[in-house]
Amino acid sequence: GLRIRPGDYRLLGTLARLELSRGRTAAAIAAGEDAIARVLDPATLGTLADAHLQRGDTARSEEYVRAMEVSVLHQPGSYHRAWSLWFLDHDRDVATVSRKVAEELHARRDVYGLDLQAWALFKQRRFLEARRVMTLALARKTEDPLLARHPAATDTALSRVAATGPRLARAEGAP
């Protein structure tokens, strides 16, 4: 794709994510910075924040996070889902993202919004509620591998709660 459209910010952002997943932070940063020089894409800014963090440059990582906090989290109206997902994945501003997700679902109730709401509930340790919302999302039968990660994590958390619940109750003196 980059041979055909060498300046496409979406392809460059995808390349940045791929390079980061391979542990090639310098290449990820180069591709990511090339992408955001063209279009300020929240998902790519998240990738850049992660790449700098992996290199141990927390100050530079925070610069990318702060830039998007200003432009995404405090904007009126709809939020950017990729950036909100990054925030949830990194346990940052979970309450704010959760509130924005809930507001957005009133106007745009689709599978990705439901998935995001379920993930926000999960991050707040509200596993049963997260599972109920995820069931609504999965009922739409959207075939996207990205949607498989959140239900799996929720199911694992619910299994752990079920397994430890009786032991915790006994340890605290409950019958």
Secondary structure, DSSP 8 states (H G I E B T S, - for coil): -TTT-TT-HHHHHHHHHHHHHTT-HHHHHHHHHHHHHHS--HHHHHHHHHHHHHTT-HHHHHHHHHHHIIIIITSSS---HHHHHHHHHTT-SHHHHHHHHHHHHHH---HHHHHHHHHHHHHTT-HHHHHHHHHHHHTT----GGGTHHHHHHHHHHHHHHHHHHHHHHHTT--
